[in-house]
């Protein structure tokens, strides 16, 4: 069986997906933040923050069967309202309504954020 990017993404762990996005962001000149141990942090803040040229990306990364907590959803909802040059999204290999795919997140990293 041939492994495609889509197949790999479906079976990848959240850490693997996060590392893929982190490396892509670093390669395109973003500065990247991730809280490595969130046990002493307030709950729900997105997994990955990428910044470049006045644009901010906030990603809550989930494996295909991962659950979004109410705190995580609240952060994404609030950050999504900021507007121009800010994008906040839940990222999943096969996104549910209101989420984006890993490929869409990689496109945002490669192309930046614009006002929708």
Rosetta constraint file for C-alpha pairs under 8 A:
AtomPair CA 3 CA 7 HARMONIC 5.91 0.50
AtomPair CA 3 CA 8 HARMONIC 6.43 0.50
AtomPair CA 4 CA 8 HARMONIC 6.14 0.50
AtomPair CA 5 CA 9 HARMONIC 6.04 0.50
AtomPair CA 6 CA 10 HARMONIC 6.29 0.50
AtomPair CA 6 CA 93 HARMONIC 7.21 0.50
AtomPair CA 7 CA 11 HARMONIC 6.69 0.50
AtomPair CA 8 CA 12 HARMONIC 5.92 0.50
AtomPair CA 9 CA 17 HARMONIC 7.13 0.50
AtomPair CA 9 CA 93 HARMONIC 5.44 0.50
AtomPair CA 9 CA 102 HARMONIC 7.67 0.50
AtomPair CA 10 CA 63 HARMONIC 7.24 0.50
AtomPair CA 10 CA 64 HARMONIC 5.94 0.50
AtomPair CA 10 CA 93 HARMONIC 5.50 0.50
AtomPair CA 10 CA 94 HARMONIC 7.26 0.50
AtomPair CA 11 CA 63 HARMONIC 7.63 0.50
AtomPair CA 11 CA 64 HARMONIC 7.47 0.50
AtomPair CA 12 CA 16 HARMONIC 5.88 0.50
AtomPair CA 12 CA 17 HARMONIC 6.41 0.50
AtomPair CA 12 CA 63 HARMONIC 6.69 0.50
AtomPair CA 13 CA 17 HARMONIC 6.35 0.50
AtomPair CA 13 CA 63 HARMONIC 5.73 0.50
AtomPair CA 14 CA 18 HARMONIC 5.94 0.50
AtomPair CA 14 CA 61 HARMONIC 6.25 0.50
AtomPair CA 14 CA 62 HARMONIC 5.55 0.50
AtomPair CA 14 CA 63 HARMONIC 5.05 0.50
AtomPair CA 15 CA 19 HARMONIC 6.04 0.50
AtomPair CA 16 CA 20 HARMONIC 6.25 0.50
AtomPair CA 17 CA 21 HARMONIC 6.43 0.50
AtomPair CA 17 CA 61 HARMONIC 7.24 0.50
AtomPair CA 17 CA 63 HARMONIC 7.65 0.50
AtomPair CA 17 CA 102 HARMONIC 7.65 0.50
AtomPair CA 18 CA 22 HARMONIC 6.00 0.50
AtomPair CA 18 CA 47 HARMONIC 7.84 0.50
AtomPair CA 18 CA 48 HARMONIC 7.47 0.50
AtomPair CA 18 CA 61 HARMONIC 6.49 0.50
AtomPair CA 19 CA 23 HARMONIC 5.97 0.50
AtomPair CA 20 CA 24 HARMONIC 6.23 0.50
AtomPair CA 21 CA 25 HARMONIC 6.10 0.50
AtomPair CA 21 CA 102 HARMONIC 7.95 0.50
AtomPair CA 21 CA 105 HARMONIC 7.51 0.50
AtomPair CA 21 CA 106 HARMONIC 6.50 0.50
AtomPair CA 21 CA 109 HARMONIC 7.99 0.50
AtomPair CA 22 CA 26 HARMONIC 6.19 0.50
AtomPair CA 22 CA 32 HARMONIC 6.89 0.50
AtomPair CA 22 CA 48 HARMONIC 7.56 0.50
AtomPair CA 23 CA 27 HARMONIC 6.06 0.50
AtomPair CA 24 CA 28 HARMONIC 6.35 0.50
AtomPair CA 24 CA 106 HARMONIC 7.07 0.50
AtomPair CA 24 CA 109 HARMONIC 7.10 0.50
AtomPair CA 24 CA 110 HARMONIC 7.81 0.50
AtomPair CA 25 CA 29 HARMONIC 6.48 0.50
AtomPair CA 25 CA 30 HARMONIC 5.22 0.50
AtomPair CA 25 CA 31 HARMONIC 7.44 0.50
AtomPair CA 25 CA 32 HARMONIC 7.15 0.50
AtomPair CA 25 CA 50 HARMONIC 6.76 0.50
AtomPair CA 25 CA 109 HARMONIC 5.81 0.50
AtomPair CA 25 CA 110 HARMONIC 7.62 0.50
AtomPair CA 26 CA 30 HARMONIC 5.19 0.50
AtomPair CA 26 CA 31 HARMONIC 6.48 0.50
AtomPair CA 26 CA 32 HARMONIC 6.97 0.50
AtomPair CA 28 CA 109 HARMONIC 7.40 0.50
AtomPair CA 28 CA 110 HARMONIC 6.60 0.50
AtomPair CA 29 CA 52 HARMONIC 6.84 0.50
AtomPair CA 30 CA 50 HARMONIC 5.84 0.50
AtomPair CA 30 CA 51 HARMONIC 5.23 0.50
AtomPair CA 30 CA 52 HARMONIC 4.79 0.50
AtomPair CA 31 CA 50 HARMONIC 5.69 0.50
AtomPair CA 31 CA 51 HARMONIC 5.32 0.50
AtomPair CA 31 CA 52 HARMONIC 6.58 0.50
AtomPair CA 32 CA 48 HARMONIC 7.01 0.50
AtomPair CA 32 CA 49 HARMONIC 5.62 0.50
AtomPair CA 32 CA 50 HARMONIC 4.56 0.50
AtomPair CA 32 CA 51 HARMONIC 6.56 0.50
AtomPair CA 33 CA 48 HARMONIC 5.84 0.50
AtomPair CA 33 CA 49 HARMONIC 5.08 0.50
AtomPair CA 33 CA 50 HARMONIC 6.56 0.50
AtomPair CA 34 CA 47 HARMONIC 5.82 0.50
AtomPair CA 34 CA 48 HARMONIC 5.02 0.50
AtomPair CA 34 CA 49 HARMONIC 6.61 0.50
AtomPair CA 35 CA 47 HARMONIC 6.97 0.50
AtomPair CA 35 CA 48 HARMONIC 7.93 0.50
AtomPair CA 38 CA 42 HARMONIC 7.65 0.50
AtomPair CA 38 CA 43 HARMONIC 7.64 0.50
AtomPair CA 43 CA 71 HARMONIC 6.16 0.50
AtomPair CA 43 CA 72 HARMONIC 7.38 0.50
AtomPair CA 44 CA 69 HARMONIC 7.22 0.50
AtomPair CA 44 CA 70 HARMONIC 7.77 0.50
AtomPair CA 44 CA 71 HARMONIC 4.48 0.50
AtomPair CA 44 CA 72 HARMONIC 3.94 0.50
AtomPair CA 44 CA 73 HARMONIC 7.51 0.50
AtomPair CA 44 CA 74 HARMONIC 7.63 0.50
AtomPair CA 44 CA 75 HARMONIC 6.38 0.50
AtomPair CA 45 CA 60 HARMONIC 7.98 0.50
AtomPair CA 45 CA 71 HARMONIC 7.70 0.50
AtomPair CA 45 CA 72 HARMONIC 6.18 0.50
AtomPair CA 45 CA 75 HARMONIC 6.11 0.50
AtomPair CA 46 CA 58 HARMONIC 6.11 0.50
AtomPair CA 46 CA 59 HARMONIC 5.59 0.50
AtomPair CA 46 CA 60 HARMONIC 4.60 0.50
AtomPair CA 46 CA 61 HARMONIC 7.81 0.50
AtomPair CA 46 CA 72 HARMONIC 6.73 0.50
AtomPair CA 46 CA 75 HARMONIC 7.17 0.50
AtomPair CA 46 CA 76 HARMONIC 7.36 0.50
AtomPair CA 47 CA 58 HARMONIC 7.59 0.50
AtomPair CA 47 CA 59 HARMONIC 5.95 0.50
AtomPair CA 47 CA 60 HARMONIC 5.01 0.50
AtomPair CA 47 CA 61 HARMONIC 6.36 0.50
AtomPair CA 48 CA 57 HARMONIC 7.91 0.50
AtomPair CA 48 CA 58 HARMONIC 5.83 0.50
AtomPair CA 48 CA 59 HARMONIC 5.17 0.50
AtomPair CA 48 CA 60 HARMONIC 6.71 0.50
AtomPair CA 48 CA 61 HARMONIC 7.88 0.50
AtomPair CA 49 CA 56 HARMONIC 7.06 0.50
AtomPair CA 49 CA 57 HARMONIC 5.62 0.50
AtomPair CA 49 CA 58 HARMONIC 4.69 0.50
AtomPair CA 49 CA 59 HARMONIC 6.51 0.50
AtomPair CA 50 CA 56 HARMONIC 5.78 0.50
AtomPair CA 50 CA 57 HARMONIC 5.04 0.50
AtomPair CA 50 CA 58 HARMONIC 6.63 0.50
AtomPair CA 51 CA 55 HARMONIC 5.63 0.50
AtomPair CA 51 CA 56 HARMONIC 4.63 0.50
AtomPair CA 51 CA 57 HARMONIC 6.41 0.50
AtomPair CA 52 CA 56 HARMONIC 6.83 0.50
AtomPair CA 54 CA 85 HARMONIC 6.90 0.50
AtomPair CA 55 CA 85 HARMONIC 4.61 0.50
AtomPair CA 55 CA 86 HARMONIC 5.82 0.50
AtomPair CA 55 CA 112 HARMONIC 6.91 0.50
AtomPair CA 55 CA 113 HARMONIC 6.14 0.50
AtomPair CA 56 CA 85 HARMONIC 6.24 0.50
AtomPair CA 56 CA 86 HARMONIC 4.76 0.50
AtomPair CA 56 CA 87 HARMONIC 6.38 0.50
AtomPair CA 56 CA 113 HARMONIC 7.59 0.50
AtomPair CA 57 CA 86 HARMONIC 5.94 0.50
AtomPair CA 57 CA 87 HARMONIC 4.96 0.50
AtomPair CA 57 CA 88 HARMONIC 5.86 0.50
AtomPair CA 57 CA 109 HARMONIC 7.90 0.50
AtomPair CA 57 CA 113 HARMONIC 7.80 0.50
AtomPair CA 58 CA 76 HARMONIC 7.79 0.50
AtomPair CA 58 CA 79 HARMONIC 7.84 0.50
AtomPair CA 58 CA 86 HARMONIC 7.89 0.50
AtomPair CA 58 CA 87 HARMONIC 6.21 0.50
AtomPair CA 58 CA 88 HARMONIC 4.48 0.50
AtomPair CA 58 CA 89 HARMONIC 6.41 0.50
AtomPair CA 59 CA 88 HARMONIC 5.89 0.50
AtomPair CA 59 CA 89 HARMONIC 5.26 0.50
AtomPair CA 59 CA 90 HARMONIC 5.81 0.50
AtomPair CA 59 CA 91 HARMONIC 6.41 0.50
AtomPair CA 60 CA 72 HARMONIC 7.35 0.50
AtomPair CA 60 CA 76 HARMONIC 7.71 0.50
AtomPair CA 60 CA 89 HARMONIC 6.34 0.50
AtomPair CA 60 CA 90 HARMONIC 4.67 0.50
AtomPair CA 60 CA 91 HARMONIC 6.02 0.50
AtomPair CA 61 CA 90 HARMONIC 5.92 0.50
AtomPair CA 61 CA 91 HARMONIC 4.85 0.50
AtomPair CA 61 CA 92 HARMONIC 6.33 0.50
AtomPair CA 62 CA 66 HARMONIC 5.11 0.50
AtomPair CA 62 CA 67 HARMONIC 7.24 0.50
AtomPair CA 62 CA 68 HARMONIC 7.65 0.50
AtomPair CA 62 CA 90 HARMONIC 7.21 0.50
AtomPair CA 62 CA 91 HARMONIC 6.07 0.50
AtomPair CA 62 CA 92 HARMONIC 5.21 0.50
AtomPair CA 63 CA 92 HARMONIC 5.88 0.50
AtomPair CA 63 CA 93 HARMONIC 6.90 0.50
AtomPair CA 64 CA 92 HARMONIC 5.83 0.50
AtomPair CA 64 CA 93 HARMONIC 5.92 0.50
AtomPair CA 64 CA 94 HARMONIC 6.60 0.50
AtomPair CA 68 CA 72 HARMONIC 6.12 0.50
AtomPair CA 68 CA 73 HARMONIC 6.46 0.50
AtomPair CA 69 CA 73 HARMONIC 6.27 0.50
AtomPair CA 70 CA 74 HARMONIC 6.08 0.50
AtomPair CA 71 CA 75 HARMONIC 6.34 0.50
AtomPair CA 72 CA 76 HARMONIC 6.35 0.50
AtomPair CA 73 CA 77 HARMONIC 6.00 0.50
AtomPair CA 74 CA 78 HARMONIC 6.18 0.50
AtomPair CA 75 CA 79 HARMONIC 6.02 0.50
AtomPair CA 76 CA 80 HARMONIC 5.89 0.50
AtomPair CA 76 CA 88 HARMONIC 5.59 0.50
AtomPair CA 76 CA 89 HARMONIC 6.12 0.50
AtomPair CA 76 CA 90 HARMONIC 7.31 0.50
AtomPair CA 77 CA 81 HARMONIC 6.78 0.50
AtomPair CA 77 CA 88 HARMONIC 7.81 0.50
AtomPair CA 78 CA 82 HARMONIC 7.28 0.50
AtomPair CA 79 CA 86 HARMONIC 7.66 0.50
AtomPair CA 79 CA 87 HARMONIC 7.43 0.50
AtomPair CA 79 CA 88 HARMONIC 5.81 0.50
AtomPair CA 80 CA 86 HARMONIC 7.21 0.50
AtomPair CA 80 CA 87 HARMONIC 6.03 0.50
AtomPair CA 80 CA 88 HARMONIC 5.12 0.50
AtomPair CA 80 CA 89 HARMONIC 7.52 0.50
AtomPair CA 82 CA 86 HARMONIC 6.48 0.50
AtomPair CA 83 CA 87 HARMONIC 7.67 0.50
AtomPair CA 83 CA 115 HARMONIC 6.85 0.50
AtomPair CA 84 CA 113 HARMONIC 7.97 0.50
AtomPair CA 84 CA 114 HARMONIC 6.49 0.50
AtomPair CA 84 CA 115 HARMONIC 4.74 0.50
AtomPair CA 84 CA 116 HARMONIC 7.88 0.50
AtomPair CA 85 CA 113 HARMONIC 5.13 0.50
AtomPair CA 85 CA 114 HARMONIC 5.40 0.50
AtomPair CA 85 CA 115 HARMONIC 6.12 0.50
AtomPair CA 86 CA 113 HARMONIC 6.64 0.50
AtomPair CA 86 CA 114 HARMONIC 7.96 0.50
AtomPair CA 87 CA 113 HARMONIC 6.76 0.50
AtomPair CA 89 CA 99 HARMONIC 6.09 0.50
AtomPair CA 89 CA 100 HARMONIC 6.56 0.50
AtomPair CA 90 CA 98 HARMONIC 7.88 0.50
AtomPair CA 90 CA 99 HARMONIC 5.01 0.50
AtomPair CA 90 CA 100 HARMONIC 6.25 0.50
AtomPair CA 91 CA 95 HARMONIC 6.84 0.50
AtomPair CA 91 CA 99 HARMONIC 5.94 0.50
AtomPair CA 91 CA 100 HARMONIC 5.04 0.50
AtomPair CA 91 CA 101 HARMONIC 5.48 0.50
AtomPair CA 91 CA 102 HARMONIC 5.86 0.50
AtomPair CA 91 CA 105 HARMONIC 7.03 0.50
AtomPair CA 92 CA 96 HARMONIC 7.80 0.50
AtomPair CA 92 CA 99 HARMONIC 7.10 0.50
AtomPair CA 92 CA 100 HARMONIC 6.43 0.50
AtomPair CA 92 CA 101 HARMONIC 5.22 0.50
AtomPair CA 92 CA 102 HARMONIC 5.96 0.50
AtomPair CA 93 CA 101 HARMONIC 5.18 0.50
AtomPair CA 93 CA 102 HARMONIC 5.44 0.50
AtomPair CA 93 CA 103 HARMONIC 7.96 0.50
AtomPair CA 94 CA 101 HARMONIC 5.97 0.50
AtomPair CA 95 CA 99 HARMONIC 5.19 0.50
AtomPair CA 95 CA 100 HARMONIC 5.36 0.50
AtomPair CA 95 CA 101 HARMONIC 5.36 0.50
AtomPair CA 96 CA 100 HARMONIC 7.70 0.50
AtomPair CA 100 CA 104 HARMONIC 6.06 0.50
AtomPair CA 100 CA 105 HARMONIC 6.83 0.50
AtomPair CA 101 CA 105 HARMONIC 6.32 0.50
AtomPair CA 102 CA 106 HARMONIC 6.21 0.50
AtomPair CA 103 CA 107 HARMONIC 6.24 0.50
AtomPair CA 104 CA 108 HARMONIC 6.28 0.50
AtomPair CA 105 CA 109 HARMONIC 6.25 0.50
AtomPair CA 106 CA 110 HARMONIC 6.13 0.50
AtomPair CA 107 CA 111 HARMONIC 5.84 0.50
AtomPair CA 107 CA 112 HARMONIC 7.87 0.50
AtomPair CA 108 CA 112 HARMONIC 5.17 0.50
AtomPair CA 108 CA 113 HARMONIC 6.18 0.50
